Amino acid sequence: MFTSLAKNIDTKTLDEIHTLENEIGCPLLAFTFYDVEPAPLDEKSLEKIKRFEEGRCICLLAVTPR
């Protein structure tokens, strides 16, 4: 299982989130869940991914979809 920030929230749900934020007095983050497994990679592939991530402030995750 993997999560990321939800991007495509419909207007009604977004309005409801804003209402809830106002009621509780703090911002909320919305996440989406993905059902994936880590991909089996060799050391060379893992090293390529690590080099790509460096200096970009991102994290790449190689997955095998279920």
TAGI-V451596 format. One record per pair of residues at least 12 apart in sequence whose C-alpha atoms are under 10 Angstrom apart, sorted by the first residue. I is the first residue (numbers start at 1). GAP is how many residues later the second one is. D is the distance in Angstrom with one decimal. If there is no record, write none. Layout:
BEGIN
<<I/GAP/D> <I/GAP/D>>
END
This chain:
BEGIN
<<1/32/6.7> <1/33/5.6> <1/34/4.7> <1/35/5.6> <1/36/7.2> <1/37/9.5> <2/29/9.8> <2/30/8.3> <2/31/5.7> <2/32/5.1> <2/33/6.5> <2/34/6.8> <2/35/8.6> <2/36/9.8> <2/59/9.4> <2/61/9.7> <3/27/9.9> <3/28/6.2> <3/29/5.4> <3/30/4.5> <3/31/6.0> <3/32/8.9> <3/33/10.0> <4/26/8.5> <4/27/5.4> <4/28/5.5> <4/29/6.8> <4/30/8.3> <5/24/7.2> <5/25/5.8> <5/26/4.4> <5/27/6.0> <5/28/8.9> <6/23/8.2> <6/24/5.4> <6/25/4.7> <6/26/5.0> <6/27/8.7> <7/23/8.5> <7/24/8.5> <7/25/8.3> <8/24/9.6> <9/21/8.7> <9/23/9.9> <14/16/9.5> <17/12/9.2> <17/13/8.8> <34/31/8.7> <34/32/9.4> <35/28/9.7> <35/29/9.4> <35/30/7.0> <35/31/6.4> <36/26/9.5> <36/27/6.1> <36/28/5.9> <36/29/4.7> <36/30/5.6> <37/24/9.8> <37/25/8.6> <37/26/5.4> <37/27/5.2> <37/28/6.4> <37/29/7.1> <38/23/7.4> <38/24/6.0> <38/25/4.4> <38/26/5.9> <38/27/8.7> <39/22/8.4> <39/23/5.3> <39/24/4.4> <39/25/5.0> <39/26/8.7> <40/22/8.3> <40/23/8.2> <40/24/8.3> <41/21/8.1> <41/22/9.6> <45/17/9.8> <46/15/9.9> <46/16/9.0> <49/12/8.7> <49/13/8.8>>
END
